[in-house]
Amino acid sequence: MSEQTPAPVAGTSIQMRTLAVRISDDLRAQLDVIAQLNDRSVTEEIRIALEAWVVTSKSDPKVLARAETVRAEIDREAKTKQSAIEAIFGGETGSKSSRSKPASA
């Protein structure tokens, strides 16, 4: 679960969002020990781990292949919607003049 409320980070203009994650008691205990050994908060340990996971995922061939598939799907959907708008409004999507005039009898 995440919150929409951004929190400022000292010395930066980056906005942070809170993310609540359910983990086992065993994993939490291990995180507590690792944080203590590294003289950091559990939150900082989790942030560091997530940042490393994102970097790793960016170079994962399976993730890269899936990203290309998703890009292609997005392109197809965008073209379909553009065609639908063109079919409805023709080349006049930027002009209201032809649609705002009342029909005369």
C-alpha positions in Angstrom: 0.0 0.0 0.0 1.4 3.4 -0.8 0.5 6.9 0.2 0.3 9.9 -2.1 1.8 12.3 0.5 5.3 13.3 -0.5 7.9 13.9 2.1 10.9 16.2 1.4 14.4 14.7 1.8 16.9 16.9 3.6 19.2 18.6 1.2 17.4 17.5 -1.9 14.3 18.4 -4.0 13.4 14.8 -4.4 9.9 13.9 -3.1 9.5 10.6 -1.3 6.5 8.4 -1.0 5.7 5.9 1.7 5.4 2.2 0.8 4.1 -0.3 3.3 5.3 -3.8 2.8 4.2 -6.9 4.7 7.2 -9.2 5.6 7.7 -12.1 7.9 8.9 -11.7 11.4 12.1 -13.6 10.5 12.9 -11.3 7.6 12.2 -8.2 9.8 14.5 -9.5 12.4 17.2 -10.0 9.8 16.7 -6.5 8.5 16.9 -5.1 12.0 20.3 -6.8 12.5 21.6 -5.8 9.1 20.5 -2.2 9.7 22.2 -2.2 13.1 25.4 -3.6 11.8 25.5 -1.0 9.0 24.5 1.8 11.4 21.5 2.6 9.2 17.7 2.6 9.7 15.7 -0.3 8.4 14.1 2.1 6.0 17.4 3.1 4.5 18.4 -0.6 4.2 15.2 -1.3 2.3 15.7 1.7 0.0 19.3 0.7 -0.8 18.1 -2.9 -1.6 15.3 -1.6 -3.8 17.5 0.7 -5.7 20.0 -2.2 -6.3 17.1 -4.4 -7.5 16.0 -1.7 -9.9 19.5 -1.4 -11.4 19.7 -5.2 -11.7 16.3 -5.4 -13.3 17.2 -2.8 -15.9 19.9 -5.1 -17.4 17.9 -8.3 -17.0 17.3 -9.7 -20.6 13.9 -11.0 -19.6 12.8 -7.6 -18.3 14.2 -5.9 -21.4 12.3 -8.3 -23.7 9.1 -7.7 -21.8 9.6 -3.9 -21.9 9.9 -4.1 -25.7 6.7 -6.2 -25.9 4.9 -3.6 -23.6 6.2 -0.7 -25.8 4.8 -2.4 -28.9 1.4 -2.9 -27.2 1.4 0.7 -26.2 2.2 1.8 -29.7 -0.6 -0.4 -31.2 -3.1 1.0 -28.6 -2.1 4.6 -29.3 -2.5 4.1 -33.1 -5.9 2.5 -32.6 -7.1 5.4 -30.5 -5.6 7.9 -32.9 -7.4 6.2 -35.8 -10.7 6.3 -33.8 -10.3 10.0 -33.1 -9.6 10.6 -36.7 -12.6 8.6 -37.8 -14.8 10.6 -35.3 -13.5 14.1 -35.8 -11.5 13.9 -39.1 -8.8 16.5 -39.2 -10.7 19.0 -37.1 -9.8 17.8 -33.6 -8.2 21.2 -32.8 -11.2 23.2 -34.0 -14.5 23.5 -32.3 -16.0 25.8 -34.9 -17.6 23.1 -37.0 -19.1 21.4 -33.9 -20.2 24.4 -32.0 -22.5 25.9 -34.6 -26.1 25.0 -34.2 -27.7 23.3 -37.1 -30.1 25.5 -39.1 -33.3 24.3 -40.6 
